[in-house]
């Protein structure tokens, strides 16, 4: 049986592969010099947002889910979008101490702030990645991260799977398609 740490490790491997792909895309785009660090932060916002939406899909937000979100990304913590910096603000704490409705309220605020980084990320990569398999790879990495997350607490549900697919579509695919036009 696979434990939560093994799911996390697989997700982290996919996360680091996605970051390497982002660097590869930036290096191949001779027309526009993109700030790799900014794009890494924007990607972190996307990943965390996807996981937050999946976390609340089953009506629970566990300490394990919170720790997974806190520890997965390296470049930007989504709570910083709300002006909540430092170690005292984290999702693991929220999973232990807050009610689901409180977490949902925070996620609703994050959603409004996260749209701009998600669209900007897509806009920068759409022209470069449109003629390669980079889009499929990036979507695959995020879907694998979400699948590992769904299984990390031992009770993945069909609702979580459906939300993961929907949020990946809204956060990555739709902005990418809009930016490519």
C-alpha positions in Angstrom: 0.0 0.0 0.0 1.3 3.5 -0.9 1.5 5.9 2.0 1.0 9.7 2.0 4.8 10.3 1.8 5.1 8.2 -1.4 2.2 10.1 -3.0 3.9 13.4 -2.0 7.3 12.3 -3.4 5.7 11.4 -6.7 3.9 14.7 -6.8 7.1 16.6 -6.0 8.9 14.7 -8.8 6.3 15.9 -11.2 6.4 19.4 -9.8 10.2 19.6 -10.4 9.8 18.1 -13.9 7.2 20.8 -14.6 9.7 23.5 -13.4 12.4 22.1 -15.6 9.9 22.2 -18.6 9.2 25.9 -17.8 12.9 26.6 -17.9 13.2 24.7 -21.1 10.4 26.7 -22.7 11.9 30.0 -21.5 15.3 29.0 -22.9 13.8 28.1 -26.3 11.9 31.4 -26.7 14.4 33.6 -28.4 11.9 36.3 -29.1 10.9 37.1 -25.5 13.1 36.9 -22.5 10.8 35.7 -19.7 11.6 36.1 -16.1 11.9 32.4 -15.1 11.5 33.2 -11.4 8.3 35.0 -12.0 6.9 32.2 -14.1 7.9 29.7 -11.4 5.9 31.7 -8.8 2.9 31.9 -11.2 3.1 28.2 -11.7 3.2 27.6 -7.9 0.0 29.7 -7.6 -1.7 27.5 -10.2 -0.6 24.3 -8.5 -1.7 25.4 -5.1 -5.0 26.7 -6.3 -5.8 23.4 -8.0 -5.0 21.5 -4.9 -7.0 23.8 -2.6 -10.1 23.4 -4.8 -9.6 19.6 -4.8 -9.1 19.6 -1.0 -12.5 21.1 -0.3 -14.3 19.1 -2.9 -15.0 16.2 -0.5 -16.3 18.5 2.2 -13.2 18.1 4.4 -9.8 19.8 4.6 -7.4 17.6 6.4 -4.1 18.3 8.1 -2.4 16.0 5.6 -3.8 17.9 2.7 -2.7 21.2 4.2 0.8 19.9 4.8 1.0 18.6 1.2 0.1 22.0 -0.2 2.5 23.8 2.2 5.4 21.6 1.3 5.0 21.0 -2.4 5.9 24.3 -4.0 9.2 26.1 -3.6 8.8 29.6 -5.1 5.6 31.2 -3.9 3.1 30.5 -1.2 -0.4 31.4 -2.3 -1.2 32.8 1.1 1.2 35.6 0.2 -1.3 36.8 -2.3 -3.5 37.7 0.7 -0.7 39.4 2.5 -0.2 36.5 4.9 3.5 35.8 5.0 5.7 34.0 7.4 5.6 30.5 8.9 2.6 31.2 11.2 0.2 31.2 8.2 0.0 27.8 6.5 -2.6 25.3 5.2 -1.6 22.6 7.7 -2.7 24.8 10.6 -5.9 25.6 8.7 -6.6 21.9 8.3 -6.3 21.4 12.0 -7.9 24.6 13.4 -10.4 26.1 10.9 -13.8 25.0 9.8 -14.4 24.1 6.2 -16.5 27.3 5.6 -13.6 29.4 6.9 -11.2 27.7 4.5 -13.6 28.1 1.6 -13.9 31.8 2.4 -10.1 32.2 2.1 -10.0 30.1 -1.1 -12.7 32.4 -2.6 -10.5 35.4 -1.9 -7.5 33.6 -3.3 -9.4 32.8 -6.5 -9.9 36.4 -7.3 -6.2 37.2 -6.8 -4.9 34.0 -8.5 -6.6 34.7 -11.9 -4.1 37.3 -13.0 -1.0 35.1 -12.4 -2.7 32.1 -14.1 -3.6 34.1 -17.2 -0.3 35.8 -17.3 1.5 32.5 -17.1 -0.6 31.1 -20.0 -0.2 34.2 -22.1 3.6 34.0 -21.9 3.8 30.4 -22.9 1.0 29.9 -25.4 2.9 31.2 -28.4 6.0 29.3 -27.5 4.5 26.0 -26.6 1.7 25.9 -29.1 3.8 24.0 -31.7 5.3 21.5 -29.3 4.2 18.8 -26.9 5.0 21.1 -23.9 1.3 21.9 -23.2 0.4 18.2 -22.9 3.5 17.6 -20.7 2.7 20.5 -18.4 -1.0 19.5 -18.1 0.1 15.9 -17.5 2.4 17.0 -14.6 -0.4 19.0 -13.0 -2.9 16.2 -13.4 -0.4 13.7 -11.8 0.2 16.1 -8.9 -3.6 16.4 -8.4 -4.0 12.6 -8.6 -1.3 12.1 -5.9 -2.9 14.8 -3.8 -6.3 13.1 -4.1 -4.9 9.8 -2.8 -2.6 11.3 0.0 -5.3 11.2 2.7 -6.4 7.7 1.8 -9.9 8.5 0.8 -10.0 9.9 -2.7 -13.4 10.5 -4.1 -14.9 10.8 -7.6 -15.9 14.3 -6.7 -12.3 15.2 -6.1 -11.3 13.7 -9.4 -14.0 15.7 -11.2 -13.0 18.9 -9.5 -9.4 18.4 -10.3 -10.1 18.0 -14.0 -12.4 21.0 -14.0 -10.0 23.2 -12.2 -7.0 22.2 -14.4 -9.2 23.0 -17.4 -10.1 26.4 -15.9 -6.7 27.3 -14.6 -4.5 26.1 -17.4 -6.3 24.9 -20.5 -8.8 27.8 -20.9 -6.4 30.6 -20.2 -3.9 28.9 -22.5 -6.5 28.7 -25.3 -7.6 32.3 -24.8 -4.0 33.5 -24.8 -3.2 31.6 -28.0 -5.9 33.4 -29.9 
